[in-house]
């Protein structure tokens, strides 16, 4: 890490997070200035590559440019799109512990386990809050890349973000004063005529949407009203990419405690709304369902498994059925999966993984 004279270290500003990255040794190009985006977590992968060991099981990616001189290029999508429609659903505040309770009434979520690939050990990015993680889910990157940080990390004052053109302590990799590229931006970049939509209960989600690449934007505090609007709109349109974010589970956790009886009732209610939403989709839709974070007691943003570990489901005709995802999954991988299914190359500043082995083609 870096730091500032007036703050020390541990904050989220550029002087804290931007550090030098230097490689030297056999085959490494002398005097070459690396253009690829690199992180501390890329060091183990680079070390394994240098030793001739496959680093694909690690979170980081090897700095191949140090040997080849070629900047990192994202993995190519399939030669032909696997689907024409993707829906990403964020059930805010849903932790993995709740959905694994056999007494919980959640038939829709359980049906997704049989219908596709799933895991109960996906990890949210830091901080474990709605704005930071909905951004990650849409943008295929974490707070360090998007600059979108909101929550107690390590204190409320150290993690702040305002939408462009506001200047923020940590500028996104896309450039100071810009909004980091999202699934919607990539879809529109591939096909300007592709319809897109976002339905959300948390008003802050509006701050991370580029209105020029999201055709239909709907906010309502009520999950049930929002899903009714969602199904009515789907009856008239078939978007290429859409977001549905529901807030009832999180609200119950904040008011009554996460994993309380009231919380479990809210999960059951949202599960029923999810079934209503899914019934409106075109039959070829790939559906990705996850959570932005969990919670503990009546708080969110904690540094514990209850806050960070969330369920993750992906289902649809091109997805392998009944598969327990064997690899490490992060909420930000949802964006990479969405673009992969649509046959679109992800932006090179994304760090998400498409988990192509979960798809049948």
C-alpha positions in Angstrom: 0.0 0.0 0.0 0.9 3.6 -0.1 -0.3 6.4 2.2 -0.6 10.1 2.9 1.3 12.3 5.3 -2.0 13.6 6.8 -3.8 10.2 6.9 -1.3 7.5 7.3 -2.4 4.3 5.4 -5.5 2.2 5.1 -7.6 4.7 3.3 -9.1 4.4 -0.2 -7.5 7.4 -2.0 -5.2 7.0 -5.0 -2.0 7.7 -2.9 -3.0 4.7 -0.7 -3.8 2.1 -3.4 -1.5 2.9 -6.3 1.9 1.2 -5.9 4.9 0.3 -8.1 5.0 -3.1 -9.8 8.4 -4.3 -11.1 9.5 -7.6 -12.6 13.1 -8.6 -13.4 14.8 -11.8 -14.4 15.1 -14.5 -17.0 13.2 -13.6 -20.2 11.7 -10.5 -18.7 11.9 -7.6 -21.1 14.4 -5.0 -19.8 13.2 -1.4 -19.7 9.6 -2.3 -20.7 6.8 -0.2 -19.2 3.9 -2.5 -18.4 0.6 -1.3 -19.8 -1.6 -4.0 -18.4 -3.6 -3.3 -15.2 -1.8 -5.1 -12.4 -2.7 -5.8 -8.7 -0.8 -7.2 -5.7 -2.8 -10.4 -6.1 -1.2 -10.9 -9.6 2.2 -11.5 -8.0 1.6 -15.2 -7.0 0.2 -16.0 -10.5 3.2 -14.3 -12.1 5.6 -16.2 -9.9 3.9 -19.6 -10.8 4.1 -18.7 -14.5 7.8 -18.0 -14.2 8.2 -21.4 -12.6 6.3 -23.1 -15.3 3.3 -23.9 -13.1 -0.3 -23.3 -14.2 -1.7 -20.4 -12.2 -5.3 -20.6 -13.4 -6.6 -21.6 -10.0 -5.6 -18.3 -8.4 -7.6 -15.1 -8.2 -4.8 -13.1 -9.8 -3.6 -13.4 -13.4 0.1 -13.6 -14.5 1.8 -10.5 -15.9 2.5 -12.1 -19.2 3.3 -8.8 -20.7 6.6 -8.7 -18.8 7.8 -11.5 -21.2 5.7 -10.9 -24.3 5.5 -7.1 -24.4 1.8 -7.5 -25.2 -0.8 -5.9 -22.9 -3.4 -8.2 -21.2 -6.3 -9.2 -23.5 -9.5 -10.6 -22.0 -10.4 -14.2 -22.9 -12.5 -14.4 -26.0 -16.2 -15.1 -25.7 -17.8 -18.1 -27.6 -17.8 -17.8 -31.4 -21.6 -17.6 -31.3 -23.7 -16.1 -28.5 -25.2 -18.6 -26.2 -28.3 -16.5 -25.6 -30.0 -13.3 -26.7 -31.1 -12.4 -23.2 -29.5 -12.1 -19.8 -31.1 -11.0 -16.5 -29.1 -10.3 -13.4 -31.0 -10.4 -10.1 -29.6 -8.9 -6.9 -31.5 -9.9 -3.7 -29.9 -7.4 -1.4 -29.0 -8.6 2.1 -29.4 -12.4 1.3 -26.6 -14.3 3.0 -25.6 -17.9 2.3 -26.6 -19.2 5.7 -30.2 -18.3 5.2 -30.8 -20.1 1.9 -29.1 -23.3 3.3 -31.6 -23.6 6.1 -33.9 -26.5 5.1 -36.7 -25.0 7.0 -36.7 -21.8 4.9 -39.5 -21.5 2.3 -37.6 -20.7 -0.9 -38.8 -23.0 -3.6 -37.7 -20.6 -6.4 -34.1 -20.4 -5.2 -34.0 -24.2 -4.7 -35.3 -24.7 -8.2 -32.4 -22.7 -9.5 -30.0 -25.2 -7.9 -31.5 -28.0 -9.9 -31.9 -26.0 -13.1 -28.3 -24.6 -13.3 -25.0 -24.0 -11.5 -24.8 -22.7 -8.0 -22.6 -22.1 -4.9 -23.2 -21.0 -1.4 -19.7 -19.6 -0.9 -19.5 -16.7 -3.3 -17.8 -13.6 -1.9 -18.9 -10.0 -2.0 -16.3 -7.3 -2.6 -15.2 -4.8 0.1 -17.0 -3.1 1.6 -19.9 -5.5 1.9 -22.5 -2.9 1.1 -25.2 -2.4 -1.6 -23.7 0.4 -3.7 -20.2 -1.1 -3.9 -21.4 -4.6 -4.7 -24.2 -3.8 -7.2 -21.5 -1.8 -9.0 -19.2 -4.8 -8.9 -22.0 -7.1 -10.1 -22.7 -4.8 -13.1 -19.1 -3.7 -13.7 -17.0 -6.9 -13.4 -14.6 -5.3 -11.0 -14.1 -4.4 -7.3 -13.9 -1.1 -5.5 -10.2 -0.8 -6.3 -11.1 -0.7 -10.0 -14.5 1.1 -10.1 -13.7 3.6 -7.4 -17.2 3.1 -6.1 -16.8 2.7 -2.4 -19.6 3.3 0.1 -19.6 2.0 3.6 -17.6 1.5 6.8 -14.2 0.5 5.3 -12.4 1.0 7.6 -14.6 4.0 8.7 -17.5 5.7 7.1 -15.3 8.7 6.3 -12.6 6.7 4.5 -15.0 5.2 1.9 -16.9 7.8 0.0 -18.1 8.1 -3.6 -20.2 10.5 -5.6 -21.3 10.0 -9.3 -19.4 11.8 -12.1 -18.5 14.6 -12.7 -17.6 14.7 -8.9 -14.0 14.1 -8.0 -13.5 11.1 -5.8 -10.6 10.0 -3.5 -10.1 7.0 -5.7 -10.6 7.6 -9.4 -11.8 4.6 -11.5 -9.4 2.9 -13.9 -11.5 4.3 -16.7 -10.3 7.8 -15.7 -11.0 10.5 -13.2 -14.5 11.9 -13.5 -15.8 8.9 -15.5 -18.2 6.1 -14.6 -16.5 2.7 -14.8 -17.9 0.6 -17.8 -20.8 -1.7 -17.0 -22.6 -4.6 -18.7 -24.9 -2.1 -20.2 -22.1 -0.1 -21.7 -20.5 -3.2 -23.2 -23.9 -4.4 -24.7 -24.5 -1.0 -26.3 -20.9 -0.9 -27.5 -21.6 -4.2 -29.3 -25.0 -3.3 -30.6 -26.5 0.2 -30.1 -30.0 -1.1 -30.8 -29.9 -3.8 -28.1 -32.5 -3.0 -25.5 -31.4 -2.7 -21.9 -33.3 -2.1 -18.6 -32.8 -1.7 -14.9 -35.4 -2.1 -12.1 -34.2 -1.4 -8.6 -35.5 -0.7 -5.0 -32.4 0.9 -3.7 -32.3 4.5 -5.0 -28.5 4.7 -4.9 -28.3 2.2 -7.8 -29.4 5.1 -10.0 -26.1 6.7 -9.3 -24.1 3.9 -11.0 -26.1 3.7 -14.2 -25.1 5.4 -17.4 -28.5 6.7 -18.6 -27.2 6.8 -22.2 -26.8 3.0 -22.2 -29.8 1.9 -20.1 -33.0 2.4 -22.1 -35.6 1.7 -19.4 -34.9 2.7 -15.7 -37.5 2.1 -13.0 -37.1 2.7 -9.2 -39.6 1.9 -6.5 -39.1 1.3 -2.8 -41.7 -1.5 -2.9 -40.4 -4.9 -4.2 -43.9 -6.0 -5.1 -44.6 -2.8 -7.1 -41.2 -3.1 -8.8 -41.8 -6.7 -9.9 -45.2 -5.8 -11.2 -43.6 -3.1 -13.3 -40.9 -5.5 -14.4 -43.4 -8.2 -15.6 -45.6 -5.6 -17.3 -42.6 -4.2 -19.2 -41.3 -7.7 -20.1 -44.7 -8.4 -21.6 -43.9 -5.8 -24.2 -40.1 -6.0 -24.6 -37.3 -8.5 -24.5 -34.2 -6.8 -23.4 -30.7 -8.1 -24.2 -29.5 -7.2 -20.7 -31.5 -6.3 -17.6 -31.1 -5.8 -13.8 -33.6 -6.5 -11.1 -32.6 -5.5 -7.6 -34.9 -6.2 -4.6 -34.5 -4.8 -1.1 -37.0 -6.5 1.2 -34.6 -9.0 2.6 -32.0 -6.3 3.5 -34.7 -4.2 5.1 -35.9 -7.0 7.3 -32.3 -7.7 8.4 -31.7 -4.1 9.3 -35.0 -3.8 11.2 -35.3 -7.2 12.9 -31.9 -8.9 12.6 -30.3 -11.0 9.9 -31.5 -14.7 10.0 -34.3 -13.7 12.4 -37.8 -15.0 11.9 -38.8 -11.8 10.2 -35.8 -12.0 8.0 -36.7 -15.5 6.9 -40.2 -14.4 6.2 -38.8 -11.7 4.0 -36.7 -14.2 2.1 -39.9 -16.3 1.5 -41.7 -13.2 0.2 -38.8 -12.2 -2.1 -38.6 -15.8 -3.3 -42.2 -15.6 -4.4 -41.6 -12.3 -6.2 -38.6 -13.8 -7.9 -40.8 -16.6 -9.3 -43.2 -14.0 -10.6 -40.3 -12.2 -12.3 -38.8 -15.3 -13.8 -42.1 -16.4 -15.3 -42.1 -13.3 -17.5 -38.8 -14.0 -19.2 -38.2 -15.3 -22.7 -37.4 -19.0 -22.6 -33.8 -18.7 -23.7 -32.9 -16.2 -20.9 -29.7 -16.8 -18.9 -30.5 -15.8 -15.3 -27.9 -14.8 -12.8 -29.1 -14.5 -9.2 -26.9 -13.4 -6.3 -26.7 -11.0 -3.4 -24.7 -7.8 -2.8 -23.9 -8.7 0.8 -25.2 -10.4 3.9 -25.3 -9.0 7.4 -24.9 -9.7 11.1 -27.3 -8.7 13.9 -28.9 -5.5 12.5 -25.9 -4.2 10.6 -24.2 -4.5 7.2 -20.6 -3.9 6.1 -19.0 -6.1 8.7 -15.7 -8.0 8.1 -17.1 -11.5 8.7 -18.5 -14.5 6.8 -22.1 -13.5 7.6 -21.6 -10.2 5.7 -19.4 -11.4 2.8 -20.5 -15.0 1.9 -23.5 -15.0 -0.4 -25.3 -17.5 -2.7 -24.8 -17.4 -6.4 -26.9 -19.0 -9.1 -26.8 -19.1 -12.9 -29.4 -20.9 -14.9 -30.7 -21.1 -18.5 -30.7 -23.3 -21.6 -26.9 -23.0 -22.2 -26.0 -23.6 -18.5 -25.1 -27.0 -17.1 -27.8 -28.3 -14.8 -27.4 -29.3 -11.2 -23.8 -28.3 -10.9 -22.2 -27.1 -7.7 -19.7 -24.5 -8.8 -16.3 -26.0 -7.8 -14.2 -22.8 -8.3 -13.9 -19.5 -6.3 -16.7 -17.1 -7.3 -17.1 -13.5 -6.6 -20.2 -11.3 -7.0 -18.3 -9.4 -9.7 -18.1 -12.5 -11.8 -21.8 -12.0 -12.7 -20.9 -9.3 -15.2 -18.3 -11.5 -16.9 -20.8 -14.4 -17.1 -23.4 -12.1 -18.6 -21.2 -10.9 -21.4 -19.8 -14.3 -22.1 -23.3 -15.7 -22.5 -24.1 -12.9 -24.9 -20.9 -13.5 -26.9 -19.4 -10.1 -26.0 -15.8 -9.5 -25.1 -15.5 -8.0 -21.6 -13.6 -4.7 -21.1 -9.8 -5.2 -20.5 -10.0 -3.4 -17.2 -12.5 -5.8 -15.7 -11.2 -8.5 -13.4 -14.2 -10.8 -13.4 -14.1 -14.4 -14.7 -16.8 -15.9 -16.9 -16.4 -19.5 -15.6 -16.9 -20.8 -19.1 -16.9 -24.4 -17.8 -20.4 -23.8 -16.4 -21.8 -23.4 -19.9 -22.6 -26.3 -22.3 -21.2 -24.6 -25.4 
